[in-house]
Structure formats: structure tokens, C-alpha cells
């Protein structure tokens, strides 16, 4: 038996957990379905404002989005005081 999540990117898993299609997510944050595909497949990275919109729509932290995109955030504080 194979894992149904095998080979799926972390960003795709987050999107699917939020029960959104690429088209729906793109519409919500103002980008094309192709851009979502490119982000999920590591072809491109979103601008910071788009990454924040992704976090908001997926219901996760910006740190979670960064990790899902393969961005090393070690040493970055969670929030400024």
C-alpha cells in the first residue's frame, strides 16, 4: 500500500488540508492557478505579500508557509516585541 501523500509538496498538502483547489486558492489571493502550481512544485517563490496571503488563507503561520516553500527560517524570531 502506498501513502496517498507520497510525492506531494508540503504546500500542496497544506492547500489540500484547507480543502481548496489551486483555482480557489489563487482566486482568494489574486494569483493564477499556474502560480499556485509553480509555488507548490518549487518552480518559483511567492512575493512576501503573497506568502502572507497564503498563510492567511491556509490558516497557518507565515513560518509554516516558509518551511513548506523550503525557505530556511532558523534563527528568525517569531515576532518583534
GUSE-894120 format. One record per residue: x negated, z negated, y negated of N, C-alpha, C in turn; residue in three letters. Coordinates in steps of 0.2 Angstrom, whole numbers, plus 5000, padded with zeros to 4 digits. Each point is the difference from the previous one (the first is absolute). Layout:
XZYXZYXZYALA;...
//
This chain:
499650005006500450004994499650004994UNK;500150044995499650004994500449974994UNK;499649974996500349974994500250054995UNK;500749994998500350054995499650014993UNK;499649944999499750004993499350035001UNK;499850025006499350035001499950064995UNK;499550004997499850054996500350014993UNK;500449954998500450004994499649964995UNK;499950024994499749964995500349944998UNK;499749954997500349944998500550014994UNK;499950054996500550024995500650025003UNK;499950055005500650025003500449955003UNK;499749955004500349955003500449954995UNK;499749994994500349964995500650044997UNK;500050074999500650044998500549995005UNK;499850015007500550005005500449935001UNK;499649954999500249935000500549994994UNK;499950034995500550004994500650055001UNK;500050035006500550055002500150054994UNK;499550034998500050064995499750065003UNK;500350064999499650065001499550014995UNK;499650055001499550024995500450034994UNK;500550035001500450034995500349954995UNK;500349955004500449944996499549964996UNK;499449995003499549964997499750044994UNK;499950065001499750044994500550014994UNK;500750005002500550014995500049934996UNK;499949955003500149934997499449994995UNK;499450035002499449984996499850064995UNK;500450065001499950064996499450045002UNK;499950015006499550045003500350055006UNK;499650055002500350045005499949975007UNK;500450035004499949985007499350015003UNK;499750064997499350025002499549954998UNK;500149974994499649954998500049945004UNK;500649985002500049945005499650025006UNK;500150065003499750025006499250004999UNK;499850024994499350004999499749935000UNK;500449954997499749934999500049975007UNK;500650025004500049975007499450035005UNK;499850064998499550035005499349994997UNK;499949964994499350004997499850064997UNK;500450044998499850074997499849984993UNK;500449964997500049984993500249934999UNK;499849974994500249934998500450004994UNK;500549965000500550004994499649974994UNK;500350014994499849974994500249935001UNK;499749964996500249925000500749994999UNK;500350044995500749994998500450025006UNK;499850055004500450025006499949955006UNK;499449975000499949955005500449944999UNK;500149984994500449944998500850025002UNK;500250064998500750025002500150005007UNK;499450025004500150005007500149935003UNK;499649954997500149935002500749984999UNK;500250014994500749984998500550035005UNK;500050065001500550035004499949985008UNK;499449995002499949985007500149925001UNK;500149974994500149935001499349965002UNK;499550024998499349975002499649994994UNK;499449965001499649994994499650074999UNK;499750004994499550054998499450005005UNK;499849945002499449995004500250035007UNK;500649995003500250045006500050074999UNK;500250034995500050074999499350025000UNK;499549974996499350025000499750005007UNK;500249955004499749995007500350065004UNK;500650024999500350055004499750074998UNK;499850014994499650064997499350005002UNK;499749955003499349995002499649984994UNK;500349974995499649984994499749935001UNK;499449995000499749935001500149964994UNK;500449955001500249954995499649935000UNK;499650005005499649935001499749984993UNK;500149944998499649974994500550014994UNK;500550035001500550014994500549955000UNK;500049964994500549945000500750035001UNK;500449955002500750025001500450014993UNK;499949954995500350014994499549964995UNK;500150024994499749974994500349944998UNK;499749954998500349944997500150004993UNK;
//
